[in-house]
Amino acid sequence: MVSPQFKNHIHCNEYLVDGVLHTWNGATSEVYSTIHSEGKDGQVGPTLLGSIPDMETDAALAALGAAEKAYNRGQGVWPTMKVKDRLRCLTTFAEKMKDSREQVVELLMWEIGKNKADSYKEFDRTVDYIFDTVEAYKKLDRKS
């Protein structure tokens, strides 16, 4: 049976470039699960999860340009940011990521066929890894 969440598909019409979410009005690509289910027409086939922007050359090059600018040969904002500020960014990201736990677990199940228990473990392990990395970085910074 298809989860109620995926009866209403997730259609993403935004993309991130240079820290700004832009609306995508172009073509999209449908995302399907390898898990088959019965469609509205009664036919069994891959389960539609939603769609994502089918990025074109101009948008992709804009994203690449923004990434190059942000890194700036090691002189950009992130590579030169103070340790405490970088750690704050990572911690904030991980905390916000925890808010999406249920949705990410559901997507892991549908997209790669993991069972629910393993999907929870993978999500939690990933978040724990981020927090462990923050703590390791703090220790390293204190030693230097």
N, CA, C and O atoms as a GROMACS GRO file, in nm:
protein
  576
    1MET      N    1   0.084  -0.119   0.000
    1MET     CA    2   0.000   0.000   0.000
    1MET      C    3   0.089   0.125   0.000
    1MET      O    4   0.190   0.130   0.070
    2VAL      N    5   0.051   0.222  -0.077
    2VAL     CA    6   0.127   0.346  -0.086
    2VAL      C    7   0.100   0.432   0.036
    2VAL      O    8  -0.015   0.449   0.079
    3SER      N    9   0.208   0.486   0.093
    3SER     CA   10   0.196   0.575   0.208
    3SER      C   11   0.108   0.693   0.170
    3SER      O   12   0.117   0.743   0.058
    4PRO      N   13   0.022   0.740   0.261
    4PRO     CA   14  -0.060   0.857   0.230
    4PRO      C   15   0.023   0.977   0.187
    4PRO      O   16  -0.022   1.060   0.108
    5GLN      N   17   0.147   0.987   0.238
    5GLN     CA   18   0.233   1.099   0.201
    5GLN      C   19   0.260   1.100   0.051
    5GLN      O   20   0.272   1.208  -0.008
    6PHE      N   21   0.269   0.983  -0.011
    6PHE     CA   22   0.303   0.979  -0.153
    6PHE      C   23   0.182   0.968  -0.244
    6PHE      O   24   0.197   0.955  -0.365
    7LYS      N   25   0.064   0.972  -0.187
    7LYS     CA   26  -0.055   0.989  -0.270
    7LYS      C   27  -0.057   1.134  -0.318
    7LYS      O   28  -0.107   1.164  -0.427
    8ASN      N   29  -0.002   1.226  -0.236
    8ASN     CA   30   0.020   1.365  -0.275
    8ASN      C   31   0.170   1.377  -0.301
    8ASN      O   32   0.249   1.385  -0.208
    9HIS      N   33   0.207   1.378  -0.425
    9HIS     CA   34   0.347   1.375  -0.463
    9HIS      C   35   0.421   1.501  -0.419
    9HIS      O   36   0.360   1.606  -0.399
   10ILE      N   37   0.552   1.489  -0.406
   10ILE     CA   38   0.637   1.603  -0.370
   10ILE      C   39   0.692   1.661  -0.500
   10ILE      O   40   0.778   1.601  -0.564
   11HIS      N   41   0.642   1.776  -0.537
   11HIS     CA   42   0.688   1.841  -0.660
   11HIS      C   43   0.773   1.962  -0.621
   11HIS      O   44   0.722   2.061  -0.568
   12CYS      N   45   0.900   1.952  -0.649
   12CYS     CA   46   0.994   2.059  -0.615
   12CYS      C   47   1.006   2.154  -0.734
   12CYS      O   48   1.042   2.113  -0.844
   13ASN      N   49   0.975   2.280  -0.711
   13ASN     CA   50   0.987   2.379  -0.819
   13ASN      C   51   1.084   2.490  -0.781
   13ASN      O   52   1.074   2.603  -0.828
   14GLU      N   53   1.180   2.455  -0.694
   14GLU     CA   54   1.280   2.552  -0.652
   14GLU      C   55   1.419   2.490  -0.662
   14GLU      O   56   1.435   2.368  -0.656
   15TYR      N   57   1.518   2.577  -0.677
   15TYR     CA   58   1.657   2.533  -0.675
   15TYR      C   59   1.740   2.640  -0.606
   15TYR      O   60   1.704   2.758  -0.608
   16LEU      N   61   1.849   2.599  -0.545
   16LEU     CA   62   1.930   2.688  -0.462
   16LEU      C   63   2.056   2.729  -0.537
   16LEU      O   64   2.133   2.644  -0.582
   17VAL      N   65   2.077   2.859  -0.551
   17VAL     CA   66   2.200   2.914  -0.609
   17VAL      C   67   2.240   3.036  -0.529
   17VAL      O   68   2.160   3.128  -0.508
   18ASP      N   69   2.365   3.038  -0.485
   18ASP     CA   70   2.421   3.152  -0.414
   18ASP      C   71   2.340   3.188  -0.288
   18ASP      O   72   2.323   3.305  -0.256
   19GLY      N   73   2.291   3.085  -0.218
   19GLY     CA   74   2.218   3.107  -0.095
   19GLY      C   75   2.074   3.153  -0.112
   19GLY      O   76   2.008   3.189  -0.015
   20VAL      N   77   2.025   3.153  -0.237
   20VAL     CA   78   1.890   3.201  -0.265
   20VAL      C   79   1.810   3.090  -0.334
   20VAL      O   80   1.858   3.028  -0.428
   21LEU      N   81   1.688   3.067  -0.286
   21LEU     CA   82   1.598   2.973  -0.353
   21LEU      C   83   1.532   3.044  -0.471
   21LEU      O   84   1.469   3.148  -0.454
   22HIS      N   85   1.547   2.986  -0.588
   22HIS     CA   86   1.488   3.042  -0.710
   22HIS      C   87   1.373   2.952  -0.754
   22HIS      O   88   1.379   2.830  -0.738
   23THR      N   89   1.269   3.011  -0.809
   23THR     CA   90   1.156   2.933  -0.862
   23THR      C   91   1.193   2.880  -0.999
   23THR      O   92   1.246   2.953  -1.083
   24TRP      N   93   1.166   2.752  -1.021
   24TRP     CA   94   1.193   2.687  -1.148
   24TRP      C   95   1.063   2.678  -1.227
   24TRP      O   96   0.965   2.620  -1.180
   25ASN      N   97   1.063   2.735  -1.346
   25ASN     CA   98   0.944   2.732  -1.431
   25ASN      C   99   0.963   2.645  -1.554
   25ASN      O  100   0.876   2.639  -1.641
   26GLY      N  101   1.078   2.577  -1.562
   26GLY     CA  102   1.108   2.496  -1.679
   26GLY      C  103   1.061   2.352  -1.665
   26GLY      O  104   0.975   2.320  -1.583
   27ALA      N  105   1.120   2.268  -1.748
   27ALA     CA  106   1.086   2.126  -1.749
   27ALA      C  107   1.126   2.060  -1.616
   27ALA      O  108   1.216   2.107  -1.547
   28THR      N  109   1.056   1.954  -1.584
   28THR     CA  110   1.088   1.878  -1.463
   28THR      C  111   1.107   1.731  -1.498
   28THR      O  112   1.063   1.685  -1.604
   29SER      N  113   1.173   1.660  -1.409
   29SER     CA  114   1.191   1.516  -1.424
   29SER      C  115   1.114   1.447  -1.312
   29SER      O  116   1.123   1.486  -1.196
   30GLU      N  117   1.039   1.347  -1.348
   30GLU     CA  118   0.965   1.272  -1.246
   30GLU      C  119   1.059   1.177  -1.174
   30GLU      O  120   1.152   1.122  -1.233
   31VAL      N  121   1.034   1.160  -1.044
   31VAL     CA  122   1.114   1.071  -0.961
   31VAL      C  123   1.025   0.954  -0.921
   31VAL      O  124   0.917   0.972  -0.864
   32TYR      N  125   1.072   0.833  -0.952
   32TYR     CA  126   0.996   0.712  -0.923
   32TYR      C  127   1.070   0.625  -0.823
   32TYR      O  128   1.193   0.623  -0.818
   33SER      N  129   0.994   0.554  -0.744
   33SER     CA  130   1.048   0.452  -0.655
   33SER      C  131   1.067   0.324  -0.736
   33SER      O  132   0.998   0.302  -0.835
   34THR      N  133   1.160   0.242  -0.692
   34THR     CA  134   1.173   0.110  -0.754
   34THR      C  135   1.062   0.017  -0.704
   34THR      O  136   1.042  -0.092  -0.757
   35ILE      N  137   0.992   0.061  -0.601
   35ILE     CA  138   0.882  -0.017  -0.546
   35ILE      C  139   0.758   0.008  -0.630
   35ILE      O  140   0.722   0.123  -0.656
   36HIS      N  141   0.694  -0.098  -0.672
   36HIS     CA  142   0.574  -0.086  -0.756
   36HIS      C  143   0.449  -0.081  -0.669
   36HIS      O  144   0.442  -0.142  -0.563
   37SER      N  145   0.351  -0.008  -0.717
   37SER     CA  146   0.222   0.001  -0.649
   37SER      C  147   0.114   0.022  -0.754
   37SER      O  148   0.142   0.048  -0.871
   38GLU      N  149  -0.009   0.011  -0.709
   38GLU     CA  150  -0.121   0.028  -0.801
   38GLU      C  151  -0.150   0.176  -0.820
   38GLU      O  152  -0.169   0.250  -0.723
   39GLY      N  153  -0.155   0.218  -0.945
   39GLY     CA  154  -0.183   0.357  -0.978
   39GLY      C  155  -0.331   0.386  -0.981
   39GLY      O  156  -0.413   0.296  -0.957
   40LYS      N  157  -0.367   0.511  -1.010
   40LYS     CA  158  -0.507   0.552  -1.016
   40LYS      C  159  -0.583   0.476  -1.124
   40LYS      O  160  -0.704   0.456  -1.115
   41ASP      N  161  -0.509   0.432  -1.227
   41ASP     CA  162  -0.572   0.360  -1.336
   41ASP      C  163  -0.584   0.210  -1.309
   41ASP      O  164  -0.632   0.134  -1.393
   42GLY      N  165  -0.540   0.167  -1.189
   42GLY     CA  166  -0.549   0.026  -1.153
   42GLY      C  167  -0.430  -0.056  -1.200
   42GLY      O  168  -0.419  -0.174  -1.166
   43GLN      N  169  -0.341   0.004  -1.276
   43GLN     CA  170  -0.222  -0.066  -1.324
   43GLN      C  171  -0.112  -0.062  -1.219
   43GLN      O  172  -0.098   0.036  -1.145
   44VAL      N  173  -0.035  -0.169  -1.213
   44VAL     CA  174   0.078  -0.176  -1.120
   44VAL      C  175   0.204  -0.130  -1.192
   44VAL      O  176   0.234  -0.176  -1.303
   45GLY      N  177   0.278  -0.040  -1.129
   45GLY     CA  178   0.402   0.010  -1.188
   45GLY      C  179   0.483   0.084  -1.084
   45GLY      O  180   0.444   0.092  -0.968
   46PRO      N  181   0.597   0.140  -1.125
   46PRO     CA  182   0.680   0.215  -1.031
   46PRO      C  183   0.598   0.327  -0.966
   46PRO      O  184   0.515   0.390  -1.032
   47THR      N  185   0.621   0.351  -0.840
   47THR     CA  186   0.547   0.451  -0.764
   47THR      C  187   0.606   0.590  -0.788
   47THR      O  188   0.724   0.613  -0.763
   48LEU      N  189   0.524   0.681  -0.835
   48LEU     CA  190   0.566   0.819  -0.856
   48LEU      C  191   0.579   0.887  -0.720
   48LEU      O  192   0.483   0.891  -0.643
   49LEU      N  193   0.698   0.942  -0.693
   49LEU     CA  194   0.721   1.013  -0.567
   49LEU      C  195   0.703   1.162  -0.584
   49LEU      O  196   0.662   1.231  -0.491
   50GLY      N  197   0.735   1.213  -0.704
   50GLY     CA  198   0.723   1.356  -0.729
   50GLY      C  199   0.807   1.397  -0.848
   50GLY      O  200   0.830   1.317  -0.938
   51SER      N  201   0.852   1.522  -0.847
   51SER     CA  202   0.934   1.571  -0.958
   51SER      C  203   1.034   1.674  -0.908
   51SER      O  204   1.017   1.735  -0.802
   52ILE      N  205   1.139   1.691  -0.986
   52ILE     CA  206   1.245   1.787  -0.956
   52ILE      C  207   1.275   1.869  -1.080
   52ILE      O  208   1.246   1.826  -1.191
   53PRO      N  209   1.333   1.989  -1.062
   53PRO     CA  210   1.370   2.069  -1.179
   53PRO      C  211   1.467   1.994  -1.270
   53PRO      O  212   1.563   1.933  -1.222
   54ASP      N  213   1.442   1.998  -1.398
   54ASP     CA  214   1.531   1.938  -1.497
   54ASP      C  215   1.624   2.050  -1.542
   54ASP      O  216   1.605   2.113  -1.647
   55MET      N  217   1.725   2.074  -1.461
   55MET     CA  218   1.810   2.191  -1.478
   55MET      C  219   1.874   2.197  -1.616
   55MET      O  220   1.922   2.096  -1.670
   56GLU      N  221   1.874   2.315  -1.672
   56GLU     CA  222   1.933   2.340  -1.803
   56GLU      C  223   2.074   2.396  -1.785
   56GLU      O  224   2.118   2.420  -1.673
   57THR      N  225   2.142   2.417  -1.895
   57THR     CA  226   2.280   2.464  -1.892
   57THR      C  227   2.296   2.596  -1.818
   57THR      O  228   2.385   2.608  -1.733
   58ASP      N  229   2.212   2.696  -1.846
   58ASP     CA  230   2.227   2.827  -1.784
   58ASP      C  231   2.215   2.821  -1.632
   58ASP      O  232   2.295   2.881  -1.560
   59ALA      N  233   2.115   2.748  -1.583
   59ALA     CA  234   2.096   2.738  -1.438
   59ALA      C  235   2.211   2.659  -1.374
   59ALA      O  236   2.258   2.694  -1.266
   60ALA      N  237   2.256   2.554  -1.442
   60ALA     CA  238   2.368   2.474  -1.389
   60ALA      C  239   2.495   2.558  -1.384
   60ALA      O  240   2.571   2.550  -1.287
   61LEU      N  241   2.520   2.636  -1.488
   61LEU     CA  242   2.639   2.721  -1.490
   61LEU      C  243   2.631   2.832  -1.385
   61LEU      O  244   2.733   2.871  -1.328
   62ALA      N  245   2.510   2.882  -1.359
   62ALA     CA  246   2.492   2.982  -1.252
   62ALA      C  247   2.527   2.920  -1.117
   62ALA      O  248   2.591   2.984  -1.034
   63ALA      N  249   2.484   2.796  -1.095
   63ALA     CA  250   2.515   2.726  -0.970
   63ALA      C  251   2.666   2.703  -0.958
   63ALA      O  252   2.723   2.722  -0.851
   64LEU      N  253   2.728   2.662  -1.066
   64LEU     CA  254   2.872   2.641  -1.067
   64LEU      C  255   2.946   2.772  -1.038
   64LEU      O  256   3.040   2.775  -0.959
   65GLY      N  257   2.904   2.880  -1.102
   65GLY     CA  258   2.965   3.010  -1.080
   65GLY      C  259   2.953   3.056  -0.936
   65GLY      O  260   3.047   3.110  -0.879
   66ALA      N  261   2.836   3.034  -0.877
   66ALA     CA  262   2.814   3.072  -0.737
   66ALA      C  263   2.904   2.990  -0.644
   66ALA      O  264   2.957   3.042  -0.547
   67ALA      N  265   2.920   2.861  -0.675
   67ALA     CA  266   3.007   2.776  -0.593
   67ALA      C  267   3.153   2.820  -0.605
   67ALA      O  268   3.224   2.826  -0.505
   68GLU      N  269   3.196   2.851  -0.726
   68GLU     CA  270   3.333   2.900  -0.746
   68GLU      C  271   3.355   3.031  -0.670
   68GLU      O  272   3.458   3.050  -0.606
   69LYS      N  273   3.257   3.120  -0.679
   69LYS     CA  274   3.265   3.249  -0.610
   69LYS      C  275   3.269   3.230  -0.458
   69LYS      O  276   3.345   3.296  -0.388
   70ALA      N  277   3.187   3.138  -0.408
   70ALA     CA  278   3.181   3.113  -0.264
   70ALA      C  279   3.314   3.057  -0.213
   70ALA      O  280   3.359   3.093  -0.104
   71TYR      N  281   3.376   2.970  -0.290
   71TYR     CA  282   3.504   2.911  -0.249
   71TYR      C  283   3.618   3.009  -0.272
   71TYR      O  284   3.708   3.023  -0.188
   72ASN      N  285   3.615   3.077  -0.386
   72ASN     CA  286   3.713   3.182  -0.421
   72ASN      C  287   3.858   3.138  -0.395
   72ASN      O  288   3.935   3.208  -0.329
   73ARG      N  289   3.891   3.020  -0.450
   73ARG     CA  290   4.028   2.967  -0.437
   73ARG      C  291   4.074   2.960  -0.290
   73ARG      O  292   4.190   2.988  -0.258
   74GLY      N  293   3.982   2.924  -0.203
   74GLY     CA  294   4.014   2.911  -0.061
   74GLY      C  295   4.004   3.041   0.018
   74GLY      O  296   4.036   3.043   0.137
   75GLN      N  297   3.960   3.148  -0.048
   75GLN     CA  298   3.951   3.278   0.020
   75GLN      C  299   3.806   3.323   0.039
   75GLN      O  300   3.782   3.437   0.078
   76GLY      N  301   3.711   3.235   0.010
   76GLY     CA  302   3.569   3.271   0.022
   76GLY      C  303   3.521   3.271   0.166
   76GLY      O  304   3.598   3.247   0.260
   77VAL      N  305   3.393   3.297   0.180
   77VAL     CA  306   3.334   3.310   0.314
   77VAL      C  307   3.351   3.182   0.396
   77VAL      O  308   3.398   3.187   0.509
   78TRP      N  309   3.313   3.066   0.340
   78TRP     CA  310   3.319   2.941   0.417
   78TRP      C  311   3.463   2.902   0.452
   78TRP      O  312   3.491   2.875   0.568
   79PRO      N  313   3.555   2.898   0.355
   79PRO     CA  314   3.690   2.855   0.392
   79PRO      C  315   3.763   2.949   0.488
   79PRO      O  316   3.855   2.907   0.557
   80THR      N  317   3.722   3.075   0.494
   80THR     CA  318   3.790   3.170   0.584
   80THR      C  319   3.708   3.201   0.709
   80THR      O  320   3.750   3.282   0.792
   81MET      N  321   3.594   3.137   0.722
   81MET     CA  322   3.506   3.163   0.837
   81MET      C  323   3.573   3.117   0.967
   81MET      O  324   3.646   3.018   0.967
   82LYS      N  325   3.549   3.188   1.075
   82LYS     CA  326   3.601   3.149   1.206
   82LYS      C  327   3.542   3.014   1.244
   82LYS      O  328   3.429   2.982   1.209
   83VAL      N  329   3.621   2.936   1.317
   83VAL     CA  330   3.579   2.802   1.356
   83VAL      C  331   3.446   2.804   1.428
   83VAL      O  332   3.357   2.725   1.396
   84LYS      N  333   3.428   2.893   1.525
   84LYS     CA  334   3.303   2.895   1.602
   84LYS      C  335   3.183   2.923   1.512
   84LYS      O  336   3.075   2.869   1.535
   85ASP      N  337   3.200   3.006   1.410
   85ASP     CA  338   3.090   3.037   1.318
   85ASP      C  339   3.060   2.918   1.227
   85ASP      O  340   2.944   2.889   1.198
   86ARG      N  341   3.164   2.851   1.182
   86ARG     CA  342   3.145   2.733   1.097
   86ARG      C  343   3.074   2.623   1.176
   86ARG      O  344   2.984   2.557   1.124
   87LEU      N  345   3.115   2.604   1.301
   87LEU     CA  346   3.052   2.502   1.385
   87LEU      C  347   2.906   2.538   1.413
   87LEU      O  348   2.821   2.449   1.420
   88ARG      N  349   2.878   2.666   1.429
   88ARG     CA  350   2.739   2.709   1.450
   88ARG      C  351   2.655   2.673   1.326
   88ARG      O  352   2.542   2.627   1.340
   89CYS      N  353   2.710   2.695   1.208
   89CYS     CA  354   2.638   2.661   1.084
   89CYS      C  355   2.609   2.511   1.078
   89CYS      O  356   2.497   2.471   1.046
   90LEU      N  357   2.709   2.429   1.108
   90LEU     CA  358   2.690   2.284   1.104
   90LEU      C  359   2.588   2.238   1.207
   90LEU      O  360   2.503   2.153   1.178
   91THR      N  361   2.595   2.294   1.327
   91THR     CA  362   2.501   2.257   1.433
   91THR      C  363   2.359   2.299   1.396
   91THR      O  364   2.264   2.222   1.416
   92THR      N  365   2.343   2.418   1.345
   92THR     CA  366   2.211   2.466   1.302
   92THR      C  367   2.154   2.375   1.193
   92THR      O  368   2.037   2.339   1.196
   93PHE      N  369   2.239   2.339   1.096
   93PHE     CA  370   2.195   2.251   0.988
   93PHE      C  371   2.148   2.117   1.044
   93PHE      O  372   2.041   2.069   1.007
   94ALA      N  373   2.226   2.057   1.134
   94ALA     CA  374   2.190   1.927   1.189
   94ALA      C  375   2.062   1.935   1.272
   94ALA      O  376   1.978   1.844   1.266
   95GLU      N  377   2.046   2.042   1.347
   95GLU     CA  378   1.923   2.060   1.426
   95GLU      C  379   1.801   2.070   1.334
   95GLU      O  380   1.698   2.010   1.361
   96LYS      N  381   1.814   2.147   1.227
   96LYS     CA  382   1.702   2.161   1.133
   96LYS      C  383   1.677   2.031   1.059
   96LYS      O  384   1.563   1.998   1.025
   97MET      N  385   1.783   1.957   1.033
   97MET     CA  386   1.769   1.829   0.966
   97MET      C  387   1.683   1.733   1.050
   97MET      O  388   1.603   1.657   0.996
   98LYS      N  389   1.700   1.739   1.182
   98LYS     CA  390   1.622   1.652   1.271
   98LYS      C  391   1.472   1.678   1.257
   98LYS      O  392   1.392   1.587   1.276
   99ASP      N  393   1.435   1.801   1.224
   99ASP     CA  394   1.294   1.834   1.206
   99ASP      C  395   1.233   1.761   1.086
   99ASP      O  396   1.111   1.745   1.079
  100SER      N  397   1.316   1.715   0.994
  100SER     CA  398   1.268   1.647   0.873
  100SER      C  399   1.285   1.495   0.882
  100SER      O  400   1.277   1.426   0.780
  101ARG      N  401   1.309   1.444   1.001
  101ARG     CA  402   1.340   1.302   1.018
  101ARG      C  403   1.236   1.210   0.954
  101ARG      O  404   1.272   1.121   0.877
  102GLU      N  405   1.110   1.231   0.985
  102GLU     CA  406   1.006   1.140   0.935
  102GLU      C  407   1.000   1.141   0.783
  102GLU      O  408   0.989   1.035   0.720
  103GLN      N  409   1.006   1.259   0.724
  103GLN     CA  410   0.999   1.268   0.578
  103GLN      C  411   1.121   1.203   0.512
  103GLN      O  412   1.107   1.133   0.412
  104VAL      N  413   1.239   1.226   0.568
  104VAL     CA  414   1.360   1.167   0.510
  104VAL      C  415   1.356   1.015   0.523
  104VAL      O  416   1.394   0.944   0.429
  105VAL      N  417   1.312   0.964   0.637
  105VAL     CA  418   1.302   0.820   0.656
  105VAL      C  419   1.206   0.760   0.553
  105VAL      O  420   1.236   0.657   0.493
  106GLU      N  421   1.094   0.824   0.533
  106GLU     CA  422   0.996   0.777   0.435
  106GLU      C  423   1.057   0.777   0.294
  106GLU      O  424   1.037   0.683   0.217
  107LEU      N  425   1.130   0.882   0.262
  107LEU     CA  426   1.194   0.890   0.130
  107LEU      C  427   1.300   0.782   0.113
  107LEU      O  428   1.312   0.723   0.005
  108LEU      N  429   1.378   0.756   0.217
  108LEU     CA  430   1.478   0.649   0.209
  108LEU      C  431   1.411   0.516   0.179
  108LEU      O  432   1.460   0.437   0.098
  109MET      N  433   1.299   0.492   0.245
  109MET     CA  434   1.227   0.366   0.223
  109MET      C  435   1.181   0.356   0.078
  109MET      O  436   1.200   0.252   0.015
  110TRP      N  437   1.122   0.462   0.025
  110TRP     CA  438   1.068   0.459  -0.110
  110TRP      C  439   1.175   0.467  -0.217
  110TRP      O  440   1.164   0.401  -0.321
  111GLU      N  441   1.279   0.547  -0.194
  111GLU     CA  442   1.378   0.568  -0.300
  111GLU      C  443   1.478   0.454  -0.312
  111GLU      O  444   1.517   0.418  -0.423
  112ILE      N  445   1.521   0.396  -0.199
  112ILE     CA  446   1.622   0.291  -0.210
  112ILE      C  447   1.578   0.158  -0.151
  112ILE      O  448   1.655   0.062  -0.147
  113GLY      N  449   1.454   0.151  -0.106
  113GLY     CA  450   1.398   0.024  -0.061
  113GLY      C  451   1.448  -0.022   0.075
  113GLY      O  452   1.443  -0.141   0.106
  114LYS      N  453   1.495   0.069   0.158
  114LYS     CA  454   1.537   0.032   0.293
  114LYS      C  455   1.414   0.012   0.380
  114LYS      O  456   1.313   0.079   0.363
  115ASN      N  457   1.426  -0.081   0.476
  115ASN     CA  458   1.314  -0.096   0.568
  115ASN      C  459   1.314   0.022   0.666
  115ASN      O  460   1.411   0.097   0.676
  116LYS      N  461   1.204   0.036   0.738
  116LYS     CA  462   1.186   0.153   0.824
  116LYS      C  463   1.291   0.162   0.935
  116LYS      O  464   1.347   0.268   0.960
  117ALA      N  465   1.319   0.049   1.001
  117ALA     CA  466   1.417   0.049   1.110
  117ALA      C  467   1.554   0.092   1.060
  117ALA      O  468   1.622   0.173   1.123
  118ASP      N  469   1.596   0.037   0.945
  118ASP     CA  470   1.727   0.074   0.890
  118ASP      C  471   1.730   0.218   0.840
  118ASP      O  472   1.834   0.284   0.846
  119SER      N  473   1.616   0.266   0.792
  119SER     CA  474   1.610   0.406   0.747
  119SER      C  475   1.625   0.501   0.865
  119SER      O  476   1.695   0.602   0.855
  120TYR      N  477   1.560   0.468   0.978
  120TYR     CA  478   1.578   0.549   1.099
  120TYR      C  479   1.724   0.546   1.144
  120TYR      O  480   1.781   0.649   1.180
  121LYS      N  481   1.784   0.426   1.141
  121LYS     CA  482   1.924   0.413   1.182
  121LYS      C  483   2.015   0.497   1.093
  121LYS      O  484   2.105   0.565   1.142
  122GLU      N  485   1.992   0.492   0.962
  122GLU     CA  486   2.076   0.569   0.871
  122GLU      C  487   2.062   0.719   0.895
  122GLU      O  488   2.161   0.792   0.897
  123PHE      N  489   1.940   0.764   0.913
  123PHE     CA  490   1.919   0.907   0.939
  123PHE      C  491   1.987   0.948   1.069
  123PHE      O  492   2.062   1.046   1.072
  124ASP      N  493   1.961   0.873   1.175
  124ASP     CA  494   2.017   0.908   1.306
  124ASP      C  495   2.170   0.902   1.304
  124ASP      O  496   2.236   0.986   1.364
  125ARG      N  497   2.225   0.802   1.235
  125ARG     CA  498   2.370   0.789   1.224
  125ARG      C  499   2.430   0.910   1.153
  125ARG      O  500   2.536   0.960   1.191
  126THR      N  501   2.362   0.958   1.050
  126THR     CA  502   2.410   1.074   0.975
  126THR      C  503   2.410   1.199   1.061
  126THR      O  504   2.507   1.274   1.063
  127VAL      N  505   2.300   1.222   1.133
  127VAL     CA  506   2.292   1.339   1.221
  127VAL      C  507   2.396   1.328   1.333
  127VAL      O  508   2.463   1.426   1.365
  128ASP      N  509   2.409   1.209   1.391
  128ASP     CA  510   2.510   1.190   1.496
  128ASP      C  511   2.650   1.217   1.442
  128ASP      O  512   2.733   1.274   1.512
  129TYR      N  513   2.676   1.176   1.319
  129TYR     CA  514   2.807   1.198   1.258
  129TYR      C  515   2.837   1.348   1.247
  129TYR      O  516   2.950   1.391   1.272
  130ILE      N  517   2.737   1.426   1.210
  130ILE     CA  518   2.757   1.571   1.201
  130ILE      C  519   2.792   1.627   1.338
  130ILE      O  520   2.888   1.704   1.351
  131PHE      N  521   2.716   1.589   1.441
  131PHE     CA  522   2.744   1.638   1.576
  131PHE      C  523   2.881   1.589   1.626
  131PHE      O  524   2.954   1.664   1.692
  132ASP      N  525   2.916   1.463   1.596
  132ASP     CA  526   3.048   1.411   1.634
  132ASP      C  527   3.160   1.488   1.565
  132ASP      O  528   3.264   1.514   1.624
  133THR      N  529   3.137   1.523   1.438
  133THR     CA  530   3.236   1.601   1.364
  133THR      C  531   3.255   1.738   1.427
  133THR      O  532   3.367   1.787   1.437
  134VAL      N  533   3.145   1.800   1.468
  134VAL     CA  534   3.152   1.930   1.535
  134VAL      C  535   3.236   1.918   1.663
  134VAL      O  536   3.323   2.002   1.689
  135GLU      N  537   3.210   1.815   1.742
  135GLU     CA  538   3.284   1.796   1.867
  135GLU      C  539   3.432   1.770   1.840
  135GLU      O  540   3.519   1.823   1.909
  136ALA      N  541   3.462   1.688   1.739
  136ALA     CA  542   3.602   1.660   1.704
  136ALA      C  543   3.672   1.787   1.658
  136ALA      O  544   3.789   1.809   1.691
  137TYR      N  545   3.602   1.868   1.583
  137TYR     CA  546   3.659   1.994   1.534
  137TYR      C  547   3.688   2.089   1.651
  137TYR      O  548   3.789   2.158   1.652
  138LYS      N  549   3.597   2.091   1.751
  138LYS     CA  550   3.618   2.174   1.869
  138LYS      C  551   3.746   2.131   1.943
  138LYS      O  552   3.827   2.215   1.983
  139LYS      N  553   3.762   1.999   1.960
  139LYS     CA  554   3.881   1.947   2.028
  139LYS      C  555   4.007   1.982   1.950
  139LYS      O  556   4.108   2.023   2.008
  140LEU      N  557   4.002   1.965   1.820
  140LEU     CA  558   4.116   1.996   1.735
  140LEU      C  559   4.151   2.144   1.743
  140LEU      O  560   4.268   2.181   1.749
  141ASP      N  561   4.049   2.228   1.743
  141ASP     CA  562   4.071   2.372   1.749
  141ASP      C  563   4.132   2.414   1.884
  141ASP      O  564   4.216   2.503   1.890
  142ARG      N  565   4.088   2.348   1.993
  142ARG     CA  566   4.142   2.380   2.126
  142ARG      C  567   4.290   2.343   2.136
  142ARG      O  568   4.367   2.410   2.205
  143LYS      N  569   4.329   2.235   2.066
  143LYS     CA  570   4.469   2.191   2.070
  143LYS      C  571   4.560   2.282   1.990
  143LYS      O  572   4.680   2.290   2.018
  144SER      N  573   4.506   2.351   1.891
  144SER     CA  574   4.592   2.433   1.805
  144SER      C  575   4.605   2.576   1.851
  144SER      O  576   4.674   2.655   1.788
   0.00000   0.00000   0.00000
